[in-house]
Amino acid sequence: METPGLGNSKISSGNSAIDDSSKPYFLHHSDSPGLVLVSQPLIGENYASWSRAMLIALSVKSKLGFIDGSIPKPAGTYPNLKSWSRNNNIVISWILNSVSKEISASIIFFDSAYEIWLDLKDRFQQSNGPRIFQLCRELMNHV
């Protein structure tokens, strides 16, 4: 069956990247821009638990590629670019709904979910290995 707007590509029901729920371009009818994926918004100090919850939620929806860079913006092909843009924007809206108002204001003008994810990671992920080691050592001494 030929699908309008997709040139001469043939799509069999259930096998298209847009129709197959296991594919990253699939959007379920409940995947709205107002959806909140995590129970606690990112406020800064809760980055580790927030990012883990977001990774789980985005994985369930087959959207991890939009934040890890493995689904880059396609170069100009109409059907893929349109699908990528729609999905990228839905992921951006989910991220915006999952952060504080202050953080949202600082990321709203990024063009891709990947850029937002990198920015949040750079700002809020703390690698405090030496401090964690020191605290664990102190705990062990008290036991």
C-alpha positions in Angstrom: 0.0 0.0 0.0 1.4 3.4 -0.9 1.2 6.1 1.8 0.5 9.7 0.7 3.4 12.1 1.5 6.0 9.3 1.7 6.8 9.0 -1.9 6.9 5.5 -3.3 7.8 3.8 -0.1 5.6 1.0 0.8 4.5 0.6 4.4 2.8 -2.5 5.7 0.6 -2.1 8.7 2.5 -2.5 11.9 6.0 -2.4 10.3 6.5 1.3 9.8 8.7 3.3 12.1 5.7 5.5 12.8 3.2 2.6 13.4 5.4 0.2 15.4 5.4 0.9 19.1 8.9 -0.5 19.5 10.3 2.1 17.1 11.5 5.6 18.3 9.2 7.6 16.0 6.1 5.9 17.3 3.8 8.2 19.3 0.9 6.6 21.2 -2.3 8.7 21.3 -1.7 9.3 25.0 1.8 10.7 24.4 0.8 14.4 24.7 3.0 17.4 25.3 1.4 17.8 28.7 2.5 14.4 30.0 4.6 14.4 33.2 6.9 11.4 33.2 8.3 11.6 36.7 6.8 12.2 40.1 9.5 14.7 41.3 10.6 17.6 39.2 14.3 18.4 38.8 15.2 21.1 41.3 19.0 20.7 41.1 20.2 18.6 44.0 17.9 15.7 43.0 19.6 15.3 39.6 20.7 11.7 40.1 17.3 10.3 41.0 15.5 12.5 38.5 17.7 11.5 35.6 17.4 7.8 36.5 13.6 8.2 36.6 13.6 10.0 33.2 15.8 7.4 31.6 13.4 4.7 32.7 10.4 6.6 31.5 12.0 7.5 28.1 13.2 3.9 27.7 9.7 2.6 28.1 8.6 5.0 25.4 11.5 4.1 23.1 12.7 7.7 23.2 16.2 7.4 24.7 17.9 8.0 21.4 16.6 11.6 21.4 18.5 12.4 24.6 21.6 10.2 24.1 22.3 11.5 20.6 21.8 8.1 18.9 18.9 9.5 16.9 20.4 12.6 15.3 18.4 15.1 13.3 18.0 13.7 9.8 19.4 15.8 6.9 16.5 17.2 5.0 14.5 14.2 4.1 10.8 15.1 4.4 9.2 12.1 6.2 12.1 11.4 8.5 12.8 15.1 9.4 9.1 15.7 10.1 8.9 12.5 12.3 12.1 13.4 14.1 11.0 17.0 14.8 7.6 15.9 16.2 9.3 13.3 18.4 12.1 15.6 19.5 9.6 18.3 20.4 7.5 15.9 22.4 10.6 14.8 24.4 11.5 18.4 24.9 8.0 19.1 26.3 8.3 16.1 28.6 11.6 17.4 29.9 10.2 20.9 30.4 7.2 19.4 32.4 9.7 17.5 34.6 11.9 20.3 35.8 11.3 23.4 38.0 10.1 26.6 36.5 13.6 28.2 37.0 15.3 25.3 35.2 12.7 25.3 32.5 13.3 28.9 31.7 17.0 28.2 31.2 16.5 25.4 28.7 13.4 26.3 26.7 15.3 27.8 23.8 17.4 24.7 23.0 16.6 23.1 19.7 17.0 19.5 20.6 16.3 17.2 23.6 19.9 16.0 23.3 21.2 19.5 23.9 18.9 20.0 26.9 20.0 16.6 28.4 23.7 17.5 28.0 23.1 20.9 29.5 21.3 19.5 32.5 23.9 16.8 33.0 26.8 19.4 32.8 25.1 21.7 35.3 23.7 19.2 37.9 25.6 15.9 37.7 28.2 16.0 40.5 30.9 13.5 40.6 32.0 13.6 44.2 33.9 10.4 44.4 36.4 11.5 47.1 33.6 12.9 49.3 31.5 9.8 48.9 34.5 7.6 49.8 35.1 9.8 52.9 31.5 9.6 54.0 31.4 5.8 53.5 34.6 5.5 55.6 33.1 7.5 58.4 29.9 5.4 58.4 32.0 2.2 58.6 33.9 3.6 61.6 30.6 4.2 63.4 29.3 0.7 62.9 
